[in-house]
Amino acid sequence: MIKHIVLFKVKEFESDVEKQEALDKMKDQLLALEPIIDELKFIEVGLNHELNSANYDLCLTTHFESMDDLKVYANHPEHLKVVDYVKTIAVQRACVDYKY
């Protein structure tokens, strides 16, 4: 099994409400992938408890049976739609993929 963990820091927004809405939209879009992409065995999306923190804003944890399955997910058209949205709000990304 492969665990894929990604952290995102989003840009500055005009208001906390706008930032929260953007993070919620990103979370909802990511979670919506679960029933669509068969290779995605587990997904969890967590938002940092402090909205205005120097830390990352969102953590994505996903599980796959193999690196090949992770590649299928990464290139899936529905995932790429989410990536397009993420690119409009994210300013930093960190990722770790490991066997467990």
Residue pairs with C-beta under 8 A, 6 or more apart in sequence:
1 41
1 63
1 64
1 65
1 99
1 100
2 63
2 64
2 65
2 66
2 67
2 69
2 70
2 97
2 98
2 99
2 100
3 61
3 62
3 63
3 96
3 97
3 98
3 99
3 100
4 60
4 61
4 62
4 63
4 64
4 70
4 73
4 95
4 96
4 97
5 59
5 60
5 61
5 62
5 95
5 96
5 97
6 59
6 60
6 93
6 94
6 95
7 56
7 58
7 59
7 60
7 92
7 93
7 94
7 95
8 26
8 56
8 57
8 58
8 59
8 60
8 86
8 90
8 92
8 93
9 55
9 56
9 57
9 90
9 91
9 92
9 93
10 19
10 22
10 23
10 26
10 57
10 58
10 89
10 90
10 91
11 89
11 90
11 91
13 19
13 22
16 51
16 52
19 51
19 52
20 51
22 89
23 47
23 57
23 58
24 47
25 85
26 45
26 58
26 82
26 85
26 86
26 89
27 45
27 47
27 58
29 81
29 82
29 85
30 43
30 45
30 60
30 82
31 43
31 45
33 40
33 43
33 73
33 76
33 78
33 79
33 82
34 40
34 43
36 76
36 78
37 72
37 73
37 76
37 78
37 79
39 64
39 65
39 69
39 70
39 72
39 73
39 76
40 62
40 63
40 64
40 73
41 62
41 63
41 64
41 65
42 61
42 62
42 63
43 60
43 61
43 62
43 63
44 60
44 61
44 62
45 58
45 59
45 60
45 61
46 58
46 59
46 61
47 57
47 58
48 55
48 56
48 57
48 58
48 59
51 57
56 92
56 94
62 70
62 73
64 70
64 73
67 97
70 97
73 79
